[in-house]
Amino acid sequence: MSRTAGQQPHPLQNTVMALPDTCILCLGRPCSGPHHASRMVQQELPPELEWFAALHVRVDLGYLGMKAEYHGEQLAIPTRKPRRSQQHPHPQWSEEQKAANTALRRVRIFIEQAIGGMTRSN
């Protein structure tokens, strides 16, 4: 497939597992092209096995399908903001959803910093 001027190639993407103290535990295989994050995890860690049963897993909104596929009591995914509609022109999160998202965001920032540190050191 030929590319026209101005088109960028797809970047390489990896699945990264890190601890909140910025320690990288696992780096998945690089994938080129438009891959969805939850699909990459399913290819590397088949859902039939209980990978996350005893772990507290925190993911971002790119992994929305994980809750249905993987078993684990401590799988934390942020809540999406409700869609705007004619009945609800200004949807809002509830206070408990805001609190849960804030708590998740405060831990995930350290994990994102570990990923950023990994990409800077190549």
N, C-alpha and C positions, 0 to 999 in steps of 0.2 A: 504494500500500500504506500503510495507516495504522499508526501506531506507538502502542503502549500506554504508559501512564505508566511511567517508569523506563528505557525503552529508549533507548540512545544511538545516534545515527547512526554509520555506518561512517566512520572517519577517512580522510582522503586519504593515499595512499601514493605514494612516489616511488622510483624506482631511483636510487641515488647511487653514483657512482664517485669514489673519493678516493685520494690518495697517502698513505703513512704519515706524511708531514710535515704532515698536516691540510690539504692543498690539494685542493679539490673540483674534479674534472675535468669531470664530466658530471652533470646532473640531469635525470632522465627526466620524462615527462609525468605529472601527478598522476592517480591512478586512485581512484575512489570505490567502496567495496564490498569484499566479501571476495575479494581477489585473492592468489594465491600468488606469492611473490617470483620463483621461477624462471619462471613463466608471464609475468610482466611483462617480464622480460629477453628472453624469446623473442619477444614482440610488438615490442619496440623494436629488438632486434638479432637478425635472423633467423639461425638456426644454419647455414644453407647457406654463409654467408660466414665467412671465418676471422678473426673479430674479435680473438680472444685468442691467436693463434698465437705472437706474439713478446713477449707480456706475462706477467708473473708475477701471477696473479690469486688473491686470497685472499677467500673468501666464507664465510658462516656456514651453519648447517645448513638454513636456508630454501632453499638452492640445491642440494639433493642431486641433482637431475636434470641439472645442468649438465655433469657429467663424461661422461654418455652423449650429450648433444646437441652440445656444443661441442668443437672440436679445439684442443688446446694442451698442451704438455708441462708447463707450470708452472701447473696449476690446483689450488690447495690448498683442500680441504674437510676440516673436522674429522671425526674418527671418532666415530660415535655409540656410546654405551655399549650393550653387548649386553643383550638383553632377558632378564628373569628368567623361568625356567621350572622345571619340577619337577626336571629333570636338573641345572640350574644355578641354585640358589636365590639365590646371591650373585655375580652376574657381575661381573667386573673387566676393566679395560683391561690390555693388556700394557704393559710398561715402554716399549717403543718407541712405542706408540700414545699413552701419556701424554706422552712427550717431544715428539712431533709436535704434539699438541694444545696443549701449553704454548708451543711456539715460535710457532705460528700465533696463539695468543691474545695473546702479547706484541706482535705487530705490529698485530693487528686492534684493539687498544684505542685506538691513535692514530686509526684510521679512524673508529671509533665516536665519538671525541671530536670529530672534524671534523663528523660528522653532527649531533651534539648542539649544536655551536656554530652550525651553520646553522639549526637549528630555534629556537634562542634569539634569533636576530637578526632575526626578522620583525616 
